[in-house]
């Protein structure tokens, strides 16, 4: 075999190897993309479903009369990026003059307020379990104050470390938005009964040039008002 023939063989082998590598990397990138897409869809759906379930069961939104601040969480915050509300809890309550509205003592000293036992707030945080709000996440936090028990708990619903069994961990929640539903627009207020919820989940494979994003949105009616 001459040197020229050897060079020709090496050139052909290089082209074949390059083609095989290109196909392999394309297949691997498609796998990464599919894995990211599954993770983003799962994380976004969990975040959206959990919030909307709670909101549908809410007795009222927090604001005025006040729900107050507990354990570093301001449950009165009602904005385009954070929402606080009262959930039903029928333990240790009294009826006011035989009416169907349930009342309890305001912990801030403001008399009585419609109350069923649980204050809940949803917001984004930069670190899991934090009470500090971060507009860009990536963690979705659910704070729950149980006035009967006198306890507060903060749970991370979705975040980068929530599902470590998957290839890239959990999804990032990069946008959490609330607006008055029914096409009205604007940030929710205490009298709002229909809320437009928007959740944006995203993820990327570091060093692989693969990203994915999904947006979940829907109008939610507070059924127990």
C-alpha positions in Angstrom: 0.0 0.0 0.0 1.4 3.3 -1.0 1.3 6.5 1.1 -1.3 8.0 -1.2 -3.6 5.0 -0.8 -3.1 5.1 3.0 -4.0 8.8 3.0 -7.2 8.1 0.9 -8.2 5.3 3.3 -7.7 7.6 6.4 -9.7 10.4 4.7 -12.6 8.0 4.0 -12.5 6.7 7.5 -12.5 10.2 8.9 -15.6 11.1 6.9 -17.4 8.0 7.9 -16.5 8.5 11.6 -17.6 12.1 11.4 -21.0 11.1 9.9 -21.5 8.5 12.6 -20.6 11.0 15.3 -23.0 13.6 13.8 -25.9 11.1 13.8 -25.0 10.0 17.4 -24.8 13.5 18.7 -28.1 14.4 17.0 -29.8 11.4 18.6 -28.3 12.3 22.0 -29.4 15.9 21.6 -32.9 14.7 20.7 -32.9 12.6 23.9 -31.8 15.5 26.0 -34.5 17.7 24.4 -37.2 15.1 25.1 -36.0 14.6 28.7 -36.0 18.4 29.3 -39.5 18.7 27.7 -40.9 16.0 30.0 -39.3 17.7 33.0 -40.6 21.1 32.1 -44.1 19.9 31.3 -44.2 17.9 34.6 -42.9 20.7 36.8 -45.2 23.4 35.2 -48.3 21.2 35.4 -47.6 20.3 39.1 -47.2 24.0 39.9 -50.3 25.1 38.0 -52.5 22.3 39.3 -51.5 22.8 42.9 -52.1 26.5 42.9 -55.4 26.3 41.0 -56.7 23.6 43.3 -56.1 25.8 46.3 -57.5 28.9 44.7 -60.7 27.2 43.7 -61.2 26.2 47.4 -60.3 29.7 48.8 -62.9 31.4 51.0 -61.5 34.8 50.2 -58.4 36.6 49.1 -56.1 38.3 51.7 -55.7 42.0 51.7 -58.3 44.0 53.6 -59.4 42.8 56.1 -55.9 41.8 56.9 -54.5 38.3 57.1 -51.3 39.6 58.6 -47.7 38.6 58.5 -46.5 35.3 60.1 -43.1 33.6 60.2 -41.6 36.1 57.8 -44.4 35.7 55.2 -46.8 38.6 54.4 -50.1 36.9 53.6 -51.7 40.2 52.8 -49.6 40.5 49.7 -51.9 40.5 46.7 -50.1 41.5 43.6 -49.3 40.5 40.0 -46.6 38.0 41.2 -47.9 36.9 44.7 -51.3 35.9 46.1 -52.5 35.2 49.6 -55.9 33.7 50.5 -57.9 31.8 53.2 -58.5 28.1 52.9 -61.4 26.2 54.5 -60.9 24.6 57.8 -63.9 23.8 60.0 -62.1 23.2 63.3 -62.5 25.6 66.3 -64.8 28.1 64.7 -67.9 29.9 65.9 -70.9 31.3 63.9 -71.7 35.0 64.1 -75.3 35.5 65.3 -76.5 32.4 63.5 -75.2 33.5 60.1 -73.5 31.2 57.7 -70.3 33.3 57.6 -67.6 31.9 59.9 -65.6 34.3 62.0 -62.5 34.2 64.2 -60.4 36.7 66.1 -58.0 38.7 64.0 -54.4 37.9 65.2 -53.4 41.5 64.4 -55.9 42.9 66.9 -58.5 44.2 64.3 -61.6 42.5 65.8 -63.1 39.6 63.8 -62.5 38.5 60.2 -64.0 35.8 58.0 -61.8 32.9 58.8 -61.6 29.1 58.4 -58.2 28.3 59.8 -55.6 28.4 57.1 -53.8 31.3 55.4 -51.9 30.4 52.2 -49.5 32.3 50.0 -47.8 31.3 46.8 -44.7 33.1 45.6 -41.3 32.5 43.9 -38.1 32.3 45.8 -34.4 32.2 44.9 -33.7 29.4 47.5 -36.0 26.6 48.7 -37.9 27.3 51.8 -37.2 31.0 51.7 -39.6 33.7 52.9 -37.9 36.3 50.6 -39.8 36.8 47.3 -37.8 36.5 44.0 -39.6 37.6 40.8 -37.6 35.1 38.7 -37.7 32.1 41.0 -36.6 29.4 40.3 -38.5 27.8 43.3 -42.3 27.9 43.7 -43.1 28.2 47.5 -46.3 27.5 49.3 -46.5 29.1 52.8 -49.3 27.8 55.1 -50.2 29.4 58.4 -52.5 27.4 60.7 -53.9 29.9 63.2 -55.6 27.1 65.2 -52.3 25.2 65.7 -50.1 28.4 65.7 -47.7 26.9 63.2 -46.4 28.0 59.8 -44.9 25.7 57.2 -43.2 26.5 53.9 -43.1 23.9 51.2 -41.2 24.0 47.9 -43.7 22.8 45.3 -41.4 22.9 42.2 -37.7 23.7 41.8 -34.4 22.5 40.3 -33.8 19.9 43.0 -37.3 18.6 43.4 -36.9 15.5 41.1 -33.3 14.3 41.3 -34.1 11.0 39.7 -34.4 12.6 36.3 -31.5 13.5 34.1 -31.5 17.2 34.7 -33.3 17.6 38.1 -36.5 19.6 38.4 -37.9 22.4 36.4 -37.3 26.1 37.1 -40.4 28.2 37.6 -39.3 31.5 36.0 -42.6 33.3 35.9 -45.6 33.4 38.3 -48.3 35.9 37.3 -51.8 36.7 38.6 -54.3 39.0 36.9 -58.0 39.6 37.1 -59.7 37.0 35.0 -62.4 37.2 32.4 -60.3 39.5 30.2 -60.5 42.3 32.7 -56.8 42.4 33.4 -54.8 44.2 36.1 -53.5 42.8 39.4 -56.0 41.0 41.7 -57.7 42.9 44.5 -59.6 41.7 47.5 -62.9 41.8 45.6 -61.5 39.7 42.7 -63.4 36.4 42.1 -61.9 35.3 38.8 -58.1 35.1 38.6 -55.9 34.5 35.5 -53.0 32.3 36.6 -49.8 32.1 34.4 -46.9 29.8 35.2 -43.7 29.5 33.1 -41.5 26.5 33.6 -38.1 26.3 31.9 -34.9 24.2 32.0 -31.6 23.9 30.2 -28.9 21.3 29.9 -25.7 23.0 30.8 -23.0 22.7 28.2 -25.4 20.8 25.8 -27.0 23.9 24.1 -30.5 22.4 24.8 -33.3 24.4 26.4 -37.0 24.0 26.8 -39.9 26.2 28.1 -43.6 25.7 28.7 -46.3 28.2 29.7 -49.4 27.2 31.6 -52.3 29.6 31.9 -56.0 29.5 32.8 -58.9 31.4 34.4 -59.7 30.2 38.0 -62.9 31.0 39.8 -63.0 31.2 43.6 -65.9 28.8 44.2 -66.3 29.3 48.0 -66.8 33.1 48.1 
